[in-house]
Amino acid sequence: MATQSNSQQKPDTNGAKLEDLTADNLTQHVINISSNINNERVKFIFSKLIQHAHDFIRETDIQRDEWEASWQFLTEVGKASHPDRQEMILLSDVLGISALVDIINSRQTPGSTESSVLGPFHNEAHLFENGDSISSNGAGETMLIRGTVRDLRGNPVKAALLDIWETNGNGKYDMQDPEKDGPDCRGKFYSGEDGSFYINGVRPVDYPVPYDGPVGVLLDLLNRQAYRPAHIHFVIAHPSYEPLTTALYDRESPRLVLDPVFGAKTSLTEDIVWSEDLEMAKKHNTKPFVRKVDGQDRTGFWLLEHDFILADRQAVKQRKTHD
Ligand SMILES: [Fe+2]
């Protein structure tokens, strides 16, 4: 069926009349001729987009050279985007747009674990058993990750599917590492009967978001640093509860406040502690390693403990179509 954009028929002007367009009436005219559609949600979104974009241009008095620089920048962001390098998502991340979308969509219930940004490095992962290691030999310093999954009433949530991913000790995700041709430092596993889980990985480190492209130029322009505070990502799913996308952040990282993608939150920061409890290591199948502590060789492992609280399933939210 022919649409208006390719039809030879007389187009529907939606009541709009030809008039001299000015800085004052142009916006409403663009909204009017963009509103001749039946989809109320699309109509609402684009009316707001046009209104706010035009207001932004009027308020900042955008000059022609600045407008040219803007579209040239967006062209470069588009050119730099491909399945292994999500420059467009990165732009959304560093402008705080992804964090805002996350906050609005997480439908936080008081008492449940806070959400955090998904980020661009989620990928398919193998299924593991509790006590397995998600990390290949030499990927970094061993870290035991353990805790429980519970609901808001304190009941254990058994068979919750935990999907986790993290950098190796060099600050790279497997998909960024040319030496890796499969999943590493990522895995899925289920909580047990009592809601508990334990898995072995490596201590994550601060790592930079990709800054050798146009978004890096933008960060430089804004005098911002590119390193994310060390963290480990979690997606936790169970049919009876709201899905949770979150991350745990290393309290020792000096970059928690400067997170370039605004994912770090107080309730999601944890101490990663050095443990020399070899009984605990044995019980959780954790492989201790030797590390210098105060000039002495000590045998132990890193320990990250956190309990996750899932919110009950909520009714499907209606999408706004008007103020
Ligand atoms: Fe990350």
Boltz pocket constraint, residues with backbone or C-beta under 6 A from the ligand:
constraints:
  - pocket:
      binder: B
      contacts: [[A, 118], [A, 119], [A, 121], [A, 228], [A, 231], [A, 233]]
      max_distance: 6.0
